[in-house]
Amino acid sequence: MSQNNSVSISPWLTVRNSSRAIKFYSEAFGAVSVYRIESPDGAAVVRLSISSATFWLSDGDEDDITMEQMGGGPIRMILTVANPEQIFAQALAAGATEIFPVGVEHGWKLGRLVDPFGLHWEIGHPVDESPY
């Protein structure tokens, strides 16, 4: 691969109500829509950005299984921020549920919550004494 090629991996979240999810991620994490396509029935495909981190979001169709239907899933998102307590509190106020509060362990200051769509988010940052 040439050095001029940019490579990235972005998660794509499939939810039952993209409008509600966009509102939640905006209120919880300060996400902004940087790309959006809507169908006449209101379904949307949206690329959201939290600072320089991006992810995709869409309504599921009849062939997609949403995180809510699965009761959550094996994938966790890690949102690395300088102010985890503030973002964690925003997410809780926006409708997330705490799994464990922000604390320091294993070289990270972070907490975990689950959003209204079944996805787990770890919010924090590495601390100076981290061996990594």
C-alpha positions, -999 to +999 in steps of 0.1 A: +000+000+000+014+034-009+020+060+018-004+084+002-034+061+008-054+069+038-069+039+057-094+040+085-120+018+101-153+033+112-180+015+132-215+015+117-243+013+142-277+000+132-306+012+153-344+012+152-348+050+153-319+070+137-335+103+146-336+094+182-301+080+181-287+111+164-303+133+191-289+110+219-253+110+205-255+148+199-266+154+235-244+127+251-212+132+232-215+164+213-217+145+180-224+164+148-237+152+115-211+155+087-230+134+061-266+125+058-289+108+033-326+103+041-352+082+023-388+094+017-399+072+046-376+090+071-349+063+073-314+078+074-278+070+069-256+094+088-219+099+095-214+115+129-183+131+142-171+136+178-142+159+173-120+140+149-135+106+155-163+094+132-189+067+130-218+058+109-254+053+119-285+040+101-320+026+106-321-011+102-341-027+075-359-060+078-327-080+073-307-061+099-306-071+136-302-041+159-283-039+191-316-035+210-329-068+195-297-086+205-299-072+240-266-054+234-236-070+217-200-080+219-186-048+206-177-019+228-169+016+217-140+035+234-144+072+234-111+087+244-116+122+258-097+146+282-128+151+304-144+117+310-165+127+340-181+155+320-189+134+289-200+105+311-224+128+330-237+142+297-244+107+284-263+097+316-284+129+314-292+121+278-305+086+287-275+062+290-273+037+319-242+034+340-223+001+340-195+014+362-185+049+371-154+068+360-124+056+380-087+047+375-077+011+368-053-007+345-037+025+334-069+042+323-093+067+338-126+056+324-162+045+331-186+024+311-222+030+302-248+015+278-267+038+255-304+035+248-297+014+217-278-014+236-242-003+228-216-002+255-193+029+256-161+032+277-153+068+281-119+080+294-082+083+287-049+066+295-032+079+327+005+087+331+014+056+350+001+034+322+026+007+311+012+009+275 
